[in-house]
Amino acid sequence: MKHVLMTAAAAATIATGAFAQEVTLGRFFGACEDAGTDTKSSVGEACIIQSIINAASAEIDGVTVNTLPTDWGNFYDQIKASYAGGTPPDIHVMHRHRIPEFAGLGAIADLSGDLAAAGIDTSDWAPAALDAVSYNGGIYGVPLDFHANLWHVNMDLMEQAGLVENGAPVLPSSPEELLAHAQKVKDATGQDYLAADFAQFPIGVRLVLALMWQQNANIFTDDGTATINNDAAANAVTAMTQLFDAGLANPQLNYADSQQAFLNGESAILVNGTWVVDFYTAEAAKPEVGLNNYYVADFPTLFETGATWADTHMWAIPSTLDGEKKTAALKVLAFINDHNVDWARTGHMAVRNSVLESDEYANLPHRSEYAGTASIARDTPPSERYGAIQDVLNRELQAIWLTGKAVDVALADAEAEVQDLLDR
């Protein structure tokens, strides 16, 4: 890949008679060594985003892009270290929930005055997308998507359990029904009902958050008061632990193992995000893969109010970037913004109104099956401590389902530690 990018840079130099501006771009989403520049045929997050970046490097006159892929789990540690060392990428991806932390420190640039000149029309962004990248009156990035937790469904297992009606899966509407459906799947197929990453990344946190929001509760308030040790949180946790206790779900699965169990046909439901819809669609088409009849569903409402965890990926620029380098970086962001429908092929929801209203977007695989997700998307209040808060919750929830820590003790410990973080 590096050789291809250097060749593109050399070609630009010959064509323009000047050295091309190299823009470094830090991202997660995984590695893809042979993405090419075809933004319409690449498959999966890593290759789709890299094909867009490669196309930007090839097509923008006088600009070449050097990608710095980073592991998702270590991304923020590495980005913070690069800022501390004075060597941040010229562009880097981040989540909207990290804006208060990075903008609060003055690390990332307010792009309000730069976007129009770069050819980025903020009026075409959906209101929620503009809100996602806005903070204290400024615009601190270019939104890439809305992403959220979904229920990925093996329709063959659900059919065997009698949980399919009119071509759609029958999903639970209460914790009691969740347990009953799970037992039906086990009795009919011998397989688990639900798989998710409960032992590694904070997928379990996002599950519990969704079930708390469904009870009109949250883990902390706008004024910075932690609200974790309560009935809503206990109800949310119990909805999950009842499956573990009955042997209907495995709390020891990590991200890779839970995904493989689903692809192997060993679980009826996988709780994972929008980012895998394109990948699972491709996998289900392979005869050697256990998953054959794949469906994507909105996160079901088990309590009073529909809700699922959601976030936004966005692109930020360091506040120290200026001159021709900043101009080049903004050209790259404009190119990525122009290719929003290509990124949406992953399964993520688009952020541009013109894309959301297009036939191309509507015709993407499975899109109609989770059309209701945007209306139930939720998140916590903004906080500069979100990353640390999420780590606390992940640790305490894993202590419940992996080590048997009492629910009330874990929630009390989490609340005290989160309150300490909010008070700093």
N, C-alpha and C positions, 0 to 999 in steps of 0.2 A: 504494500500500500504506500509506503513511504517513497518508493521509487516512482510510483505513478504520480504522486503529488509533486515530487521534485520535477518530473518531466513536464507537468502542467505549468509549474512555475517558470521553467526554462522557456517553454513555448510563449508564455505571456510576455516574458522579457524580450524575446526576439520580435514579437508582434508589436510591442509598444515602444521598444527602444529604451525602456527603463526597467529597473528592478521592481518586481511585483512585491506588494506588501504581503508579508506572511502574517496570518492571523492564527494564533493558537486557540484551540477550542477544547475545553475540558467537559467531558460528559461521562455518564454511566450508561445504562441500557445494554451492556455486554459488548463483546468483541465480535467483529465480522471482518475477516481478512480479504474477502473477495466480493465486496458489495457492488463494485462498479458504479456507474452513474445513471442507471435506469431506475428511476424513482417509482415506476409502475409495476415492476415485476419482482422486486426484492420481497422477502418473506421474513417476518419476525422483527421485533423492535430493533435489535442491533443492526441488522442489515438494511432495514428501511431508513433509519436515521443516518447511517453511514452513506447510503446511496444519495440522500439529499445533500449531505455535506460534501461528498465527492463531486456531485453535480455543481454545487456552488463554487467549488475550487476550480472546476473546469470551465465554467460559463461566465463568471464575473471577471471582466477585464481588469487586469492589474492586481488581482487578489488571489492568493493561494492559501488554503486552509490546512493547518497541521493539527490533526486530531490527537487528543491526549485521553484515550479511554481509561476509565478508572472503575474499579470494583464498586458496586452499589453500596455494599456494607461499610466501606472505608471512605466513601466519597467526601463527606463533610470534614472528616479529620484531615484529609489531604488538602482540600481547598483552604481550610483555615490555616494550615501550615504554609501553604503557598502565599497567602496574604501576609502572614507574619514574617515570611522571608522576603517580601517585596517582589515576588515573582508569580502573581496569579495569572491564569490564562486570560487572554484578551476577551474571550467569551466563555461563559460556563453555564451549564444547566443548574437549576435548583428548584426546590418546591416553594410554593407560595407561603407555606407556613414558616419558612426560614427568612422571609423578608424582614420582619421586625428585628431579628438578630443582626443580619448583615447591613441593612440600611441604618439601623440604630447605631452601629459602630462607624458609619460613614464609609463602609468598604465598597458598596456598589453604587453605581451612578443613577441619579434621577434623569431619566431619558425624555422627560416631558417635552423639552424644547428641541429634541433631535429627531423625533420619529417621523414627522410630516416631511421634512426635507429628505429623509432617507427613503421615502416612498411607502411608509407604513401608515395605513389609514386606521386610526384607532376607533373611528365611528363604525367600522365593519366588525369590530370585536363584539361578541355577545356581552351584555352588561355584566354578567358574572365573571367573564374573563378580564374585563377592565378592572373590576373590583378586586380580582385576585392579585393583580400586579400593582395595585395602588396602595400607598402608605403615606400618611401624614401629608396629603395633598400632592404627592409626587407619583410618577409612574416609574417603577424600578425594574422593569423588564419587559420582554415580549412574550406573551403567553403562547404555549405550544399546544396544550390540550386541557381537557378535564378528564381525570381518570378516577375510577371508583371501584369498590368491591362489588362483584357480581356473584351469582351462583351459576357455575358451569355444570351442566347436567349430562349424565350418561342416560339417554332415553331408553336404551335397551334394558338396563337394570330397573329403571322406574316402571317400564311397561310390565316386566315380570312381577313387580310388586303391586301392580294394579294402580299405579299412581300417574297415569296419563289419561287425559281427557281432551278430545277434540284436537289432538296433535300437539298439545302443550303439557308440560309437567304439572302435576298437582303439588303445590308447595304448602307448607304448614302456615297456619295463621295464629298459632299460640305455642308456647313452650311445650304444653301437653301434647299438642298435635305433632310437633317436631319429634318428640320421643316415640309417639305411636307410628309415624311414618318410618322412622329409622328402624323400628322393630320389624315392620312389614318388609323392608328391603333385606334385612338380615335373614328373616325367616324364608323369604322367597328365593334369595340368591346366594346366601352365605357370605355376602360382601358387606363392608362397612357402608353406612349411609353417607357420612360426611368426612371429607379430608380437608386439612388446611395446615399451614405452617404454624404449629403451636409451640415449636421448640427452638426457633431461631429468630427470624425477623419478626417485626411486630404485627403480623397478620392477626394474631389473637387479640392484640390490643384494639385493632380496628373493628373486629367483630364485637367486642364488648362495648366499645364506643357506640357503634350503631344501635345496639340493643338498649343502651342507656338513652340515647337520643329518642328512640321509639317510645320511651317512657317520659319524654319531655324533660330529661335531666342532662347534665353535662359534668365533666370532671373538674372544671373550675369556671368561675363566673368572670364577667367582663371587668369587675373591680379587683380581680386577683385573689379570690377566695377558693381554696380547694374544696371540692364537694364529691369525694370518692367513697367515703365510708358511709353508705346509705343503702336503703332498700333497693333502689334502682340498680345500683352496681351489683348488689348481691343477686338480684333476679337475673341480671344479664350473665353473670358468671355461672350461676346454677343452670341456666339454659344449655350451657356447654358441658359442664361437668356431669350432668345427668347422662349425656351420651357416653362419656368416658367410663363412668361407673357401670353402665350397662353393657360395655364392650361393643358399642356401636360406632365408635370413632377412636382414633389412636392419637393421644396427645403428644407422643414422642416423635411424630413426623416433623422433619424440617422442610424447608421450601422445596428442595429438589425431590425429596422422598414423597412428599404429598402430591406433587405434580406427576411424578412417575406412577404413583398408585392410581391416579385418575386415568392417565393414558393407558395403563395396563388393564383397565376395566375392573379395578379392585375397590372402587368407591362410586356411589351414585352421584354424589355432589362434591365439587371442589370449590371452596371459597377462595377466590383469587381475583385479580383485577381485570380491567378492560385491556390491559397491555398484552394479554395472551390469546385474545380471540382469534386473531389471524393465524397464530402459530398452532393452536389446537385445531382449527379448521383444516389446516394443511396436514396435520398429523392424523386426524380422523379419516382422511382420504387414503391413507396408506393401508394396504391389506394386512400388513404385519403388526399393526397397532391395535391393542385391545379395545380402545374407544372407537366406535363406528358411527353411532347415531348421536351426534353432538348438538346440544341446544344451549342457549345462553339466556339466563333469566335475571330479572331485577331481584335484588336482595328482598326476601319476603318480610312482611310485617308481622312480627310475633307479639307485639304489644299494641299500644294505642295509635301510634303515628308512624307513617312510613319514613324510613331514614336509612341511609347507608353512608359509610365513610367515603369521602372524596377529597381530592386535592387537585392541584394544577402544576404541571411542569412548565417552567418558564426559562428564558435565557436572560442572563444578566451580564453587565459589563463593569469592570472595576472603575471606581470613581477617579483613579489616577490616569486612566487612558485618555489620550487627547490627540489632536492633530490628525495626520493622515492615517495613523493606526486606528483611531476611533472611527473615522470615516469608513475605513475598510471593514471594520467589525460591524458597523451598522448596515453596510451593504449585504453582509452575510446574513444578518438577522432578517432583513427584508426578503431575501431569497427564501429562507426557511419559512417565513410567514406566508409567502406566496405559494408554498408547497404544503399548506396545512391539510389539504385533502389527501395528499400522499401519506402523511404521517398518520392520519385517521384510519388508514388501512390496517394498522395494528389492532384496532378495536377501541382505541381511545376516542373520546368525543371531541369533535372539532370546536374551535373557539371563534371562528369567523362566521358571521351571519350568512355571507354569500356562499360559504361551503355548507353550512347546516341546511340551507334551503335548496341545495343543488340535487339533481337526480343522481349524479355520481356518488354523492354521499349516501343518499337514501338506498342505493342499490348495493352498498357494501354488505358482505355476508353477515347474517344474524342481526343486522342493525335494528330491525323492527322488534326483535324479541326483547331487547332491553331499552326500548325507547322511553320508558318511565323513569329510568335511573336519574336523569338530569333533574327531575322534579323532586327527588328525595335525597339529593346530595347534601351532606352536612359536614361541618368541621368544628373544631374547638375555637374559642376566641383567640385572636392573635396574641402571641407571647414570645418574647425574646428567649425564653427558656424552653421552648417546645421540644427541642431535641432531647434535652435532659429529662424532661417530664415523660416523654415517650419511653425512654430507657428505664425509668423507675417503674412505670406501669408494666412494661414487658417483663422485667425481672420479677415483680411481685405476682403477676398472673401466672408466669411459668412456675413459680414456687407453689402455687395452688395445685396446678394439674400435673406437675412433674415430681414434686416432693411431698405433697399432701399437707402443705401449710393450710391452716384453718382460714376459711374465707374472710371472716371478720377481722382476724389478726392481720392478714395480708392487706386488706383494704384500709385498715387503720394505719398501718405502717406506710402504705403508699400515700395516703392523704397527708400525713405529717411531713413526709419528705418532699412532696410536691408543694405543700404550703411554704416550706423553707425555701424552695427554689423560686417561688413567686414573690417572696418577701425580699429577695436579694436586690 
